[in-house]
Amino acid sequence: MKISHLLDKSDDGRSHTGALFFVVRDKNVGAPQISYGPFDPLLNDKVQYPYVYQLGSKESTLHLAFIQLMLHFEWTWVGLLLSANTKGETFFIDLKEEMAKNGLCVAIKERVPQNIGIKDSFYLLSRVIASSSNVIFIYGDSDSLQELSIVLNTYIPYGKLLVTTSSWDFSIDINFERFPIFHGTILFSHAQKEIPGFTDFVRNMNPVMNPEDIFLKAFWESVFNCRFSDKKDGQMFYPLCPGDFSFRDISFMKIDMVLMELIPNVYNAVYLVAHALHQMIHSEAKEASDLARNSNFFWKLHHFLKYINCATNDSDESCWNGTKPVAEAYDILNYKSFPDQVETLVKVGEVYPLAQRFTIKEEDIDWPEDFPQTPTSMCSVKCGPGFKKTSLKNQPICCFDCTPCPEEKISNQTDTEECLQCPEDQYPTKERDRCLPRTVTFLAYKEPLGMTLACVAVCFSLLTVLVLGIFVKHRDTPIVKANNHSLSYTLLVSLSLCFLCSLLFIGHPTTATCLLRQTTFAVVFTVAVSSILAKTITVVLAFRTTKPGSRLRRWLGSTASYSLIFACSLIQMCLCGIWLGTSPPFLEMDVHSEPGSIIIQCNEGSLLIFYCVLGYMALLALASFTVAFLARNLPDTFNEAKFLTFSMLVFCSVWISFLPSYQSSKGRATVALEVFAILTSSAGILTCIFAPKCFVILLRAEQNTLQILKRKATF
């Protein structure tokens, strides 16, 4: 038995470099074969290759490592160059599935054949260069990638960042005179434990000292581009190798690029066999003697190899039947090339795909010369705050338009798919990128407008009380008696309450004030207007009952007048009762009328009943105005029909102007307009009816006698 190196070829003609196997004389016994090269899915067929143990990693999570790199640098639009075989297609299926989950897109996907021609290479590179993606991921077997390296050296892909694996050996025979083509390339390499003393061992190797090692000789010639033999062959244009050359004289990266993936596997393969033999030797004595005589020795060795491999190598699918995920780790390398063909690989990060651990030092990365800073690769520019992504028809999800958020909505992050509604107590900024707290507003007493209206209301109410006091004090004078002092008292009291009820509209609204303010105003104002109507009818009837024994004299008493006031007020109270019983006013917060404000206001509930209440008061005022207007020219000194006509004219003018303004205003302006209408109409009635009488009572007392008034009436 001996251990040998194998260069095997599968049925499809592809070479599988890197295998250790046992040469056995007995053809009935399977010889264990240990592959230290890259993992090959074909060799994993246990029916065709039942005795093959692969120590190379399957790269089952490499696509996840690629995904994490894309997410870190936000490369959402990438191109793919894959070897045209099962390995490349399997990797693409896994990668595309994960890209779809993370919102990443493939700009182009091209297959790289093993024997690529000039025409195909030109088409391939033209597609890569024309692509809108700035990042190109390359994955496949070594043979395809090696030929791709030659193509890229001929057709330089300017403006593209290449991301690949350490399986691609592009560091040998590169033409540095034109352009450092692969400078800045990002590579993924399996994280390997450092073998103690291996670096010094390699640096001290020399084929002159080890002439029997034919593999070292071949590797030496490939690294130093020289030859040991003087025979005429294809290497005649290379110089002879000097004896004083050493691996210490070259960049160690050249050794790493070729051996970094294979050395740990060879190391593990040797130790795998050693541990398996060790377990067999230290088995029970009887079993050991049986093994020595048993021709089925390699069957036993298979058992121990499988056991040891399962315990130390998770990448062997025969152990876990492909159901156990592999906890692979990858180093992220940055290829750097300098003048005088100085090149190096620098570790800039590491990734554990299954654990989702990703670390990278961006400051240590040298990007290609076309990128002065970190490359970007996106189909569409990011949508900033205030905008949302709008997908384009028949386009990948990475290609979209940015549209502004609609009113009352915001987006405070980039690439938002849906805008968010601001809470009720907040409002969006003009940029629609955040929500700001709203200011609670209402017609407050502390504000200049509210304070002014409140002061005016109180002052006019006190003035009305003062007028009432004057009339009470001078109740026996002719001018007070002639104007039906009982109705004047009722009108003055109702006007004083009208001024005060406007205070219900000022201040922080509550449920109680919402229920009371319109109904109180309506009833009190109805009493005032009906009092004016009673006074107007009394004036007319007074001129109709000048003859003794007239039947109309019984309607001149206070009972008839108060009955009219009570009837008119009762109708208004019924309307208000229906209003409160069916659709009463309620407290609400208006967030739409004024941007940035929450207006606390009273909703009138049923607008129909509200306008019916106002319409009823308007009907009474119109009736009073009509009767007073017809009686304005009656010849009598005590006739106040003219004053009643003017008061109703002012009242109707104010409320006719109020209605359209009320409809067009919002928020606090609506409340202020209604308060202004109440104060103006009440002040108009007070001034037009009682100002002339108070002038005579206070300033022209000599005219407040029956003889003078009768004498004036005769002229």
Salt bridges, closest charged atoms under 4 A:
ASP12 OD2 - ARG14 NE 2.67
ASP40 OD1 - ARG14 NH2 3.60
ASP40 OD2 - HIS16 ND1 2.38
GLU59 OE2 - HIS190 NE2 3.89
GLU74 OE1 - LYS382 NZ 2.16
GLU89 OE2 - LYS109 NZ 3.48
GLU89 OE2 - ARG111 NE 2.73
GLU97 OE2 - LYS101 NZ 3.84
GLU98 OE2 - LYS101 NZ 3.62
GLU110 OE2 - ARG127 NE 2.75
ASP230 OD1 - ARG227 NH1 3.71
ASP290 OD2 - LYS286 NZ 3.44
ASP290 OD1 - ARG293 NH2 2.75
GLU317 OE2 - LYS58 NZ 3.52
ASP331 OD1 - LYS347 NZ 3.25
GLU350 OE1 - LYS347 NZ 3.47
GLU362 OE2 - HIS72 NE2 2.89
ASP366 OD2 - LYS336 NZ 3.92
GLU408 OE1 - ARG438 NH2 3.43
ASP433 OD1 - ARG434 NH1 3.50
GLU447 OE2 - ARG668 NH1 2.88
GLU640 OE2 - LYS535 NZ 2.89
GLU640 OE1 - LYS693 NZ 2.92
